[in-house]
Amino acid sequence: MGGEVLAAAADRDDVDVVLAVSRSAGETVEGVAVEAAADLPELLAERDPDVLVDFTGPESCVEYAAACAEAGVAVVSGTTGLGDDGFDALRDVASDVPVLYASNFSRGIAALRRAVREAVPALDGYDIELTETHHNAKRDAPSGTALTILEDIDDVRGAAERVHGREGEAPRSEGDVGVHARRAGDIAGEHEVLLAGNHESLSLTHRAGSRGVFAAGALDAAAWLSGRDAGWYDFTEVLE
């Protein structure tokens, strides 16, 4: 994703990359030298960026966000797998600098979430199954996007028991939401919400053909977030 962000930034006039860091430093991507992540605090002070875009891991995300709070740099993060402690740490940073977090920066996913929030109450009592598919190197399961969609379902229907996969004798209980994670090849991301009942079914599906769509959305968020007051922001605010 770091490479995708640099590639997307190279095609835009509204952003300018002044630094890039990674735990594996030494590369040059799109003309930008990738420097050591350990040097981030010094680089933030030296280069004075407006916004940091983060696609790393839970521990790195929290570490980099803290460095941004110290330097007065806004944060856009798409890192998933954070857990409660990670989100608490990010929200603490938001008291010092603007922070925009999204589990997915796709405009299509935003539209899918709106559709889910309308379809679930309209089809009251229908069974719901959620399936997500990603590349074989993705670490967290279910995906952060899937968890966000599940939260949307809970918001409009009430908290439901989540059944992760099915094996052996496993009949549905009323109100269950089935959750299935698949990992294969280099698939950028697919999410399907299936609602079935009353002798009919409705499938709402989003497929990302390239990780570039997430990079483009993250840069939209960065351009929008620059110069705003400290606080917690959501990607839907960018789209609106």
BELZI-V772946 format. One line per field, one symbol per residue. phi: phi as a letter, one per 40 degrees, with the letter a starting at -180 (. if undefined). psi: psi as a letter, one per 20 degrees, with the letter a starting at -180 (. if undefined). burial: # if it has 16 or more other ideal C-beta (glycine too) atoms within 10 Angstrom, else .. Layout:
# BELZI-V772946
phi: ???
psi: ???
burial: ???
This chain:
# BELZI-V772946
phi: .dcccccccccbbcbbcbaabacbchcbbfgbccbccccddccccccfccabbbbbbdccdccccccccccgbcbbbbcbgcgccccccccccccbacbbbacabccccdccccccccccccbdgccbbbbbbadcbcccaccdccccccccccccbgdbcbbcgbagcaccbdgdbcbbbbbafbccibbbbbbaifgaabbbbbbccacdcccccccdcccccdgccdibbbcccccc
psi: hghhggghhhjqijqopiqpqqinrirppkjpporphhjgghhghghlrhqpponcrgggggghhhhhhhikpqpppjprkgrggghggghghiihrppoppipkphhhghggggghhgghhlpiqqppppqprrijpgqprqhgghghhhgghhiiqpqppoorqqbomqqqpiqoppppqopckphpppppppprkkrqppoppppiqihhhgghhhggghhhpirqqrpqqhhhgh.
burial: ######.##.....#.#.####......#..#.##.#..#..##....##########.##########.#.##########...#..##..##.###########..##.##..##.##..#..#########...#.###########.##...#..................######.....#########........#.#.#..###############.......#.#..#..
